[in-house]
Amino acid sequence: MGKMSWMMQISWEHDMAIATPKDAPLDGQHVVKEGLDDLLFRSDDLAGGSAVDIQDPLPVYGLMLDDIKDKTFLDKAHLVGWRYIIANSDHSSFADVRTERGSSEFVSLASSAAGSRLIDAAELARSIADKFPHDCEARILDIPALKLSGIWLTLSPPAFVTYIDGWRPSSEPSTFTGPHFIDEVLHRAEHVRAEMPSTTYEDHQGRRAQ
């Protein structure tokens, strides 16, 4: 049975070892707690009164619209931060942390609904990883221009479980195999570019070049 190199502690089997990525920020959980305090939350009574669990992070990889031009676009995905599940017995959410020059910064706190969708997607991703004999890494892939976020399993071929998808009305996670996901993202990117006014797209390219 393969193991994902990051595993949430929520409802994961005990034989699925949790291994924090070696390059995760050492002060990430502390930064998240401070960020919650800055948002007028108390980290010991967030979302309902029971103690919260700030879990080991998932690395977040990002893609811009201009990165998505051919079937090799995943090679352009770059690490942009870390996503921490925040949960207690009543609610869940997630926080993003960005690192730069060895310093960690609290970036954002997601809604409870988004946190629940991420947990559902992670459970589905675990069930997929269970079927493979080798280990894999679990990442977040964010494509803001396509309103798409999901868990990226570095299998061969890769697998993707989306939990935010602006093109699908259902809140249930969707699963894509590697080739299907690649084709779907390319199709959506072409559609978005076609719908953008030419001046807007030129401005977008100009900002990227700066």
BAFI-3210 file (N, C-alpha, C; in Angstrom, 3 decimals, decimal comma, padded with zeros to 6 digits):
// residues 210
n [1|2|3|4|5|6|7|8|9|10|11|12|13|14|15|16|17|18|19|20|21|22|23|24|25|26|27|28|29|30|31|32|33|34|35|36|37|38|39|40|41|42|43|44|45|46|47|48|49|50|51|52|53|54|55|56|57|58|59|60|61|62|63|64|65|66|67|68|69|70|71|72|73|74|75|76|77|78|79|80|81|82|83|84|85|86|87|88|89|90|91|92|93|94|95|96|97|98|99|100|101|102|103|104|105|106|107|108|109|110|111|112|113|114|115|116|117|118|119|120|121|122|123|124|125|126|127|128|129|130|131|132|133|134|135|136|137|138|139|140|141|142|143|144|145|146|147|148|149|150|151|152|153|154|155|156|157|158|159|160|161|162|163|164|165|166|167|168|169|170|171|172|173|174|175|176|177|178|179|180|181|182|183|184|185|186|187|188|189|190|191|192|193|194|195|196|197|198|199|200|201|202|203|204|205|206|207|208|209|210]
n.u [000,843|000,642|001,917|000,948|002,977|002,225|-000,177|-003,393|-004,537|-007,147|-009,410|-007,720|-006,212|-004,311|-002,042|-001,235|001,255|002,045|003,917|005,591|006,448|009,897|010,733|008,838|007,703|009,238|008,106|005,462|002,909|002,844|002,783|000,288|-001,393|-000,868|-001,871|-004,601|-005,205|-004,789|-006,940|-008,939|-009,750|-009,593|-007,200|-007,766|-010,480|-011,687|-014,323|-016,609|-015,940|-014,563|-011,281|-008,892|-007,270|-004,386|-003,091|-000,472|001,079|-000,049|001,818|001,435|000,921|001,086|-000,477|-000,490|-002,644|-001,246|000,642|-000,503|-000,447|000,246|000,490|002,413|002,082|002,017|004,642|005,328|004,206|004,587|005,933|004,041|003,261|001,929|-000,627|-002,723|-004,745|-007,365|-009,102|-011,846|-014,133|-016,494|-016,284|-014,416|-011,581|-009,163|-005,845|-003,545|-000,048|002,785|006,167|009,179|012,449|013,260|011,428|008,174|004,774|001,471|-001,252|-004,000|-007,326|-009,578|-013,078|-015,391|-016,900|-015,280|-013,127|-014,305|-014,852|-012,255|-011,326|-013,043|-012,161|-009,538|-009,899|-010,942|-008,762|-006,928|-008,072|-007,666|-004,848|-004,356|-004,676|-002,440|000,825|003,097|004,683|003,442|003,325|001,270|-000,190|-001,409|-003,001|-003,449|-005,325|-006,075|-007,145|-008,844|-010,615|-010,149|-009,196|-007,415|-006,460|-003,401|-002,067|001,007|001,234|001,779|000,082|-000,520|-003,026|-005,982|-007,959|-010,545|-011,654|-012,548|-014,288|-015,145|-016,526|-018,261|-021,316|-021,753|-020,933|-019,500|-016,415|-014,467|-012,968|-010,106|-008,208|-004,748|-004,340|-006,997|-007,415|-005,415|-006,280|-008,770|-008,111|-006,593|-008,605|-010,356|-008,701|-008,283|-010,889|-011,301|-009,375|-010,419|-012,740|-011,877|-011,484|-009,353|-007,622|-007,593|-006,345|-003,856|-002,971|-002,788|-000,679|001,324|001,582|002,529|005,028|006,414]
n.v [-001,194|002,135|005,222|008,533|011,433|013,388|013,505|014,042|014,249|013,845|011,385|009,614|006,470|004,581|003,370|004,984|006,972|010,176|012,583|015,393|017,643|018,138|020,710|022,342|025,248|025,787|027,298|027,426|026,573|028,108|030,663|030,561|030,407|032,927|034,498|033,879|035,014|037,687|038,091|038,356|035,970|033,408|030,957|028,727|028,516|028,628|028,637|027,529|026,666|024,359|022,840|023,562|021,965|022,461|021,391|019,439|020,865|021,177|021,502|024,273|024,729|026,905|028,073|030,293|031,837|032,287|030,324|028,058|026,558|024,346|020,719|020,343|021,960|021,532|021,373|023,956|024,705|026,229|026,452|028,189|028,558|027,374|025,263|025,005|022,835|023,630|022,577|021,556|019,783|020,732|022,478|023,360|024,730|026,407|027,720|029,864|030,091|031,970|031,852|033,678|034,480|033,032|033,810|033,503|034,161|034,900|034,554|034,197|033,231|030,676|030,060|028,154|026,397|025,985|024,748|022,336|021,180|020,787|018,859|016,729|016,238|015,468|013,082|011,518|011,580|010,151|007,595|006,995|006,981|004,778|002,609|002,245|000,809|002,234|005,082|008,476|012,032|014,498|017,416|020,804|022,237|025,300|027,232|030,172|031,752|030,039|029,439|027,162|024,652|021,999|018,733|017,399|014,464|012,947|010,662|008,110|007,706|011,139|012,038|013,925|015,662|017,723|020,494|023,055|024,407|026,411|025,875|023,852|023,171|021,535|020,829|018,651|016,801|016,332|013,850|013,472|011,796|011,922|012,489|013,264|015,438|017,207|017,737|018,891|021,211|022,618|023,061|024,714|026,894|027,911|028,660|030,705|032,571|033,193|034,480|036,746|040,271|041,624|043,688|043,347|040,856|041,448|043,326|041,635|039,934|041,829|042,649|040,256|040,126|042,087]
n.w [000,000|-000,936|000,418|001,166|001,216|002,903|005,412|006,622|009,987|010,502|010,520|009,172|008,430|010,821|009,822|007,843|007,567|008,905|007,411|007,539|004,969|004,217|003,721|004,816|006,624|009,744|011,724|011,077|012,190|014,508|013,391|012,165|014,436|015,574|013,516|013,651|016,103|015,458|013,834|015,587|016,666|019,107|019,461|020,963|021,147|018,702|016,380|017,825|020,434|021,333|021,613|019,051|016,265|014,657|011,792|010,163|007,251|003,786|000,822|-001,336|-004,696|-007,486|-010,526|-013,274|-015,702|-018,084|-017,944|-018,892|-021,621|-023,128|-022,962|-021,058|-018,892|-016,109|-015,357|-014,951|-012,596|-009,440|-006,143|-003,828|-001,231|001,939|003,174|005,905|007,648|009,849|012,558|014,640|016,788|015,791|013,564|010,574|008,854|006,790|006,704|005,033|004,620|003,801|002,751|002,751|002,120|004,377|006,273|007,692|006,842|007,746|005,588|004,792|005,858|005,326|004,620|006,681|005,123|002,870|004,114|004,943|002,465|001,542|003,372|002,734|000,113|000,666|002,061|000,003|-001,717|-000,174|-000,281|-002,931|-003,091|-001,488|-003,154|-004,624|-005,003|-004,346|-002,775|-002,650|-003,198|-001,730|-002,851|-002,930|-005,693|-007,076|-009,297|-009,931|-012,059|-013,354|-011,427|-009,820|-007,607|-006,099|-004,805|-005,612|-006,519|-006,747|-008,463|-010,994|-013,797|-012,729|-010,231|-009,531|-007,214|-007,019|-005,021|-005,034|-007,586|-010,007|-012,296|-011,960|-010,476|-008,263|-004,843|-004,187|-004,149|-007,137|-009,179|-011,184|-013,651|-014,697|-017,662|-018,358|-016,661|-017,550|-020,201|-019,634|-018,175|-020,087|-022,007|-020,524|-020,017|-022,593|-023,158|-021,244|-022,053|-024,562|-023,847|-022,622|-023,000|-025,509|-024,715|-021,957|-021,690|-022,808|-020,949|-018,746|-019,540|-019,684|-016,984|-015,908|-017,073|-015,805]
ca.u [000,000|001,415|001,640|001,127|004,019|001,558|-001,465|-004,142|-004,821|-008,587|-009,985|-006,794|-005,857|-003,083|-000,869|-000,871|002,117|002,085|005,290|005,621|007,507|011,107|010,931|007,747|008,230|009,282|007,266|004,188|001,753|002,875|002,343|-001,164|-002,014|-000,787|-002,795|-005,954|-005,347|-004,907|-008,288|-009,844|-010,105|-008,686|-006,903|-008,279|-011,937|-012,136|-015,423|-017,554|-015,638|-013,663|-009,904|-008,656|-006,090|-003,737|-002,427|000,685|000,627|000,106|002,444|000,519|001,541|000,234|-000,334|-001,160|-003,276|-000,245|001,427|-001,277|-000,461|000,372|000,296|003,481|001,904|002,299|006,055|005,458|003,641|005,647|005,526|003,661|002,966|001,560|-002,022|-002,890|-006,103|-007,690|-010,342|-012,241|-015,231|-017,678|-016,054|-013,087|-011,193|-007,737|-005,089|-002,389|001,176|003,774|007,523|010,065|013,750|013,309|010,410|006,831|003,750|000,071|-001,809|-005,464|-008,104|-010,711|-014,353|-015,636|-017,382|-014,125|-012,369|-015,002|-014,653|-010,875|-011,232|-013,699|-011,271|-008,374|-010,319|-011,030|-007,394|-006,315|-008,589|-007,004|-003,453|-004,343|-004,744|-001,172|001,840|004,236|004,363|003,261|003,214|000,006|000,001|-002,522|-002,782|-004,361|-005,329|-007,090|-007,795|-009,871|-011,410|-009,954|-008,231|-007,588|-005,315|-002,613|-001,302|002,107|001,283|002,087|-000,093|-001,014|-004,468|-006,393|-009,275|-010,861|-012,591|-013,114|-014,398|-016,136|-017,222|-019,182|-022,145|-021,776|-019,908|-018,794|-015,127|-014,423|-011,695|-009,620|-006,918|-003,817|-004,660|-008,287|-007,225|-004,629|-007,146|-009,815|-007,526|-006,272|-009,868|-010,865|-007,813|-008,592|-012,189|-011,127|-008,667|-011,319|-013,767|-011,260|-011,195|-007,943|-006,847|-007,420|-005,341|-002,561|-002,582|-002,391|000,648|002,245|001,831|003,338|006,387|007,081]
ca.v [000,000|003,361|006,242|009,916|011,989|014,243|012,916|014,710|013,421|013,655|010,179|008,803|005,208|004,709|002,918|006,017|007,822|011,606|013,039|016,787|017,896|018,600|022,142|023,103|026,218|025,273|028,115|027,596|026,469|029,279|031,798|030,429|030,789|034,383|035,063|033,749|036,038|038,985|038,163|038,396|034,631|032,766|029,664|027,617|028,414|028,912|027,884|026,769|026,504|023,264|023,083|023,351|021,211|023,005|020,188|019,584|021,563|020,751|022,516|024,856|025,070|027,805|028,252|031,438|031,535|032,282|029,090|026,921|026,667|023,021|019,625|020,319|023,108|021,204|021,638|025,367|024,934|026,609|026,500|029,553|028,646|026,165|025,316|024,316|022,530|024,029|021,846|021,033|018,827|021,372|023,199|023,240|025,798|026,277|028,971|029,845|030,729|032,179|032,021|034,449|034,759|032,386|034,344|033,015|035,201|034,489|035,195|034,216|032,193|030,318|029,825|026,803|025,565|025,603|023,779|021,047|020,609|020,310|017,609|015,687|015,912|014,767|011,706|010,835|011,417|009,047|006,325|006,753|006,626|003,440|001,573|002,170|000,143|003,099|006,333|009,663|013,301|015,219|018,857|021,622|022,971|026,437|027,931|031,200|032,235|029,060|029,181|025,723|024,198|020,581|017,971|016,820|013,294|012,770|009,289|008,004|009,134|011,858|012,110|015,220|015,699|019,131|020,863|024,322|024,324|027,379|025,424|022,766|023,680|020,636|021,043|017,395|016,757|015,618|013,159|013,448|011,183|012,874|012,966|013,945|016,731|018,050|018,179|019,757|022,510|023,287|023,517|025,845|028,039|028,474|029,321|031,947|033,522|033,621|035,349|037,976|041,315|041,578|044,637|042,765|039,798|042,081|043,881|040,505|039,509|042,872|042,575|039,075|040,371|043,075]
ca.w [000,000|-000,996|001,428|000,776|002,065|003,895|005,720|007,669|011,140|010,604|009,934|008,403|009,064|011,599|009,088|006,874|008,382|008,622|007,211|007,120|003,983|004,893|003,542|005,428|007,592|011,103|012,587|010,398|013,079|015,386|012,580|012,006|015,705|015,696|012,548|014,187|017,138|014,790|013,263|016,738|017,108|020,057|018,865|021,773|021,112|017,342|015,761|018,611|021,840|021,659|021,192|017,633|015,873|013,468|011,336|009,290|006,042|002,403|-000,022|-002,323|-005,973|-008,249|-011,959|-013,855|-016,985|-019,144|-017,832|-019,391|-023,081|-023,725|-022,016|-020,059|-017,991|-014,709|-015,099|-014,586|-011,262|-008,513|-004,744|-003,440|000,197|002,685|003,609|007,183|008,086|011,223|012,800|015,947|016,661|015,219|012,328|009,988|007,952|006,515|006,640|004,150|005,100|002,741|003,264|001,893|002,752|005,670|007,176|007,399|006,960|007,646|004,400|004,726|006,526|004,479|005,285|007,178|004,020|002,064|004,895|004,885|001,131|001,461|004,121|001,925|-000,994|001,199|002,350|-001,281|-002,204|000,570|-000,780|-004,210|-002,816|-000,893|-004,194|-005,338|-004,173|-004,052|-002,096|-003,484|-002,480|-001,869|-002,960|-003,394|-006,934|-007,208|-010,583|-009,676|-013,279|-013,717|-010,218|-009,639|-006,603|-005,808|-004,308|-006,702|-006,095|-007,694|-008,931|-012,413|-014,038|-011,539|-009,996|-008,994|-006,567|-006,865|-003,955|-005,485|-009,040|-010,431|-013,491|-011,599|-009,377|-007,114|-003,828|-003,990|-004,854|-008,412|-009,390|-012,563|-013,923|-015,275|-019,011|-018,354|-016,008|-018,452|-021,299|-019,101|-017,842|-021,343|-022,587|-019,742|-020,216|-023,904|-023,049|-020,487|-022,912|-025,630|-023,281|-022,114|-023,986|-025,902|-023,899|-020,627|-021,764|-023,011|-019,657|-017,891|-019,951|-019,313|-015,541|-015,644|-017,534|-014,948]
c.u [000,877|001,010|001,834|002,131|003,491|000,209|-002,143|-004,431|-006,310|-008,996|-009,023|-006,484|-004,504|-001,849|-000,474|-000,075|002,029|003,545|005,257|006,722|008,707|011,330|009,769|008,321|008,150|008,343|005,845|002,981|001,694|002,380|000,836|-001,881|-001,988|-001,750|-004,233|-006,204|-005,524|-006,281|-009,361|-010,441|-009,143|-008,460|-007,423|-009,801|-012,499|-013,305|-016,144|-017,171|-014,709|-012,283|-009,726|-007,359|-005,554|-002,794|-001,225|000,243|000,730|000,842|001,461|001,327|000,565|000,548|-001,083|-001,714|-002,237|000,679|000,786|-001,439|-000,339|000,337|001,401|003,285|002,187|003,767|006,281|004,862|004,769|005,083|005,243|003,360|002,578|000,151|-002,205|-004,373|-006,259|-009,043|-010,574|-013,450|-016,439|-017,459|-014,655|-012,844|-009,772|-007,124|-003,905|-001,246|002,146|005,137|008,351|011,300|013,789|012,298|009,028|005,815|002,368|-000,581|-003,325|-006,053|-009,345|-011,965|-014,460|-016,082|-016,226|-013,270|-012,994|-014,805|-013,232|-010,719|-011,880|-012,794|-010,058|-008,707|-010,404|-009,646|-006,689|-006,778|-007,983|-005,570|-003,340|-004,230|-003,430|-000,092|002,989|003,756|004,133|003,194|001,849|000,298|-001,356|-002,106|-003,864|-004,203|-006,398|-007,836|-008,921|-010,791|-011,368|-008,868|-008,483|-006,340|-004,689|-001,775|-000,256|002,309|001,714|001,042|-000,642|-002,531|-004,775|-007,794|-009,590|-011,813|-013,139|-013,109|-015,520|-016,932|-018,252|-020,000|-022,102|-020,654|-019,111|-017,456|-015,232|-013,035|-011,351|-008,346|-006,043|-004,190|-005,984|-008,153|-006,472|-005,504|-008,211|-009,278|-007,154|-007,528|-010,395|-010,008|-008,080|-009,923|-012,051|-010,414|-009,573|-012,364|-013,204|-011,129|-009,702|-007,090|-006,592|-006,332|-003,950|-002,057|-002,090|-000,988|001,698|002,598|002,722|004,804|007,143|007,885]
c.v [001,243|004,327|007,609|010,533|013,053|013,626|013,688|013,735|013,147|012,413|009,399|007,524|005,349|004,263|003,897|007,088|009,273|012,004|014,459|016,974|018,559|020,100|022,966|024,069|025,677|026,027|028,271|027,557|027,650|030,520|031,760|030,850|032,300|035,057|034,979|034,792|037,425|039,188|038,100|037,043|034,253|031,355|028,496|027,563|028,815|028,018|026,978|026,441|025,367|023,535|022,767|022,592|021,846|021,919|020,483|020,096|020,749|021,852|022,982|025,265|025,900|027,792|029,517|031,047|031,415|031,068|027,938|027,061|025,327|021,983|019,512|021,390|022,778|021,440|023,083|025,679|025,217|026,729|027,942|029,673|027,300|026,333|024,412|024,094|022,950|023,408|021,646|020,134|019,412|021,942|022,914|024,440|025,494|027,664|028,786|030,639|030,816|032,391|032,788|034,828|034,227|032,864|033,874|034,108|034,580|035,266|035,292|033,064|031,930|030,103|028,388|025,883|025,087|024,576|022,395|020,379|020,076|018,986|016,469|015,260|015,126|013,316|010,903|010,595|010,270|007,698|005,974|006,283|005,215|002,340|001,385|001,592|001,043|004,401|007,455|010,888|013,901|016,705|019,522|022,265|024,040|027,065|029,010|031,654|031,309|028,740|027,702|025,471|022,728|019,981|017,234|015,688|012,991|011,293|009,290|007,109|009,819|011,795|013,430|015,097|017,159|019,347|022,272|024,285|025,237|026,970|024,347|023,220|022,811|020,966|019,762|017,416|015,932|015,030|013,148|012,615|012,204|013,374|013,724|015,343|017,697|018,614|019,157|021,148|023,286|023,844|024,748|027,089|028,702|029,216|030,662|032,984|034,070|034,608|036,676|038,995|041,341|042,518|044,073|041,711|040,381|042,713|042,790|040,060|040,546|042,858|041,392|039,323|041,328|042,432]
c.w [000,000|000,096|000,827|001,737|003,016|004,154|006,829|008,800|011,276|009,830|009,046|009,180|009,750|010,821|007,987|007,614|007,937|008,526|006,691|006,075|004,637|004,762|004,074|006,462|009,018|012,031|012,028|011,314|014,037|014,639|012,373|013,285|015,897|014,723|013,006|015,262|016,518|014,176|014,347|017,075|018,229|019,580|019,694|021,794|019,747|016,987|016,735|020,024|022,182|021,066|019,708|017,419|014,590|012,956|010,458|007,917|004,761|001,644|-001,088|-003,557|-006,794|-009,730|-012,368|-015,215|-018,091|-019,079|-018,600|-020,904|-023,785|-022,614|-020,979|-018,987|-016,532|-014,353|-014,653|-013,210|-010,276|-007,101|-004,342|-001,946|000,769|003,224|004,832|007,467|009,544|011,536|014,287|015,733|015,949|013,822|011,800|009,084|007,521|006,384|005,724|004,759|003,928|003,384|002,240|002,679|004,180|006,676|006,738|007,684|006,808|006,508|004,462|005,526|005,687|005,311|005,765|006,059|003,154|002,796|004,856|003,532|000,972|002,197|003,344|000,773|-000,514|001,540|001,054|-001,863|-001,482|000,030|-002,137|-003,979|-002,246|-001,943|-004,931|-004,434|-003,765|-003,412|-003,100|-002,583|-002,745|-001,832|-003,194|-004,711|-007,045|-008,589|-010,490|-010,925|-013,732|-012,546|-009,852|-008,599|-006,310|-005,208|-005,483|-006,114|-007,155|-008,014|-010,395|-013,086|-012,791|-011,439|-009,315|-008,411|-006,291|-005,690|-004,138|-007,004|-009,495|-011,654|-013,183|-010,388|-008,125|-006,147|-003,545|-004,723|-006,124|-008,591|-010,876|-012,622|-014,630|-016,659|-019,076|-017,749|-016,924|-019,564|-020,812|-018,788|-019,106|-022,003|-021,850|-019,951|-021,565|-023,871|-022,328|-021,345|-024,011|-025,134|-022,785|-023,232|-024,283|-025,059|-022,510|-020,650|-021,986|-021,714|-018,728|-018,234|-019,572|-017,845|-015,212|-016,007|-016,638|-013,828]
res [m|g|k|m|s|w|m|m|q|i|s|w|e|h|d|m|a|i|a|t|p|k|d|a|p|l|d|g|q|h|v|v|k|e|g|l|d|d|l|l|f|r|s|d|d|l|a|g|g|s|a|v|d|i|q|d|p|l|p|v|y|g|l|m|l|d|d|i|k|d|k|t|f|l|d|k|a|h|l|v|g|w|r|y|i|i|a|n|s|d|h|s|s|f|a|d|v|r|t|e|r|g|s|s|e|f|v|s|l|a|s|s|a|a|g|s|r|l|i|d|a|a|e|l|a|r|s|i|a|d|k|f|p|h|d|c|e|a|r|i|l|d|i|p|a|l|k|l|s|g|i|w|l|t|l|s|p|p|a|f|v|t|y|i|d|g|w|r|p|s|s|e|p|s|t|f|t|g|p|h|f|i|d|e|v|l|h|r|a|e|h|v|r|a|e|m|p|s|t|t|y|e|d|h|q|g|r|r|a|q]
***
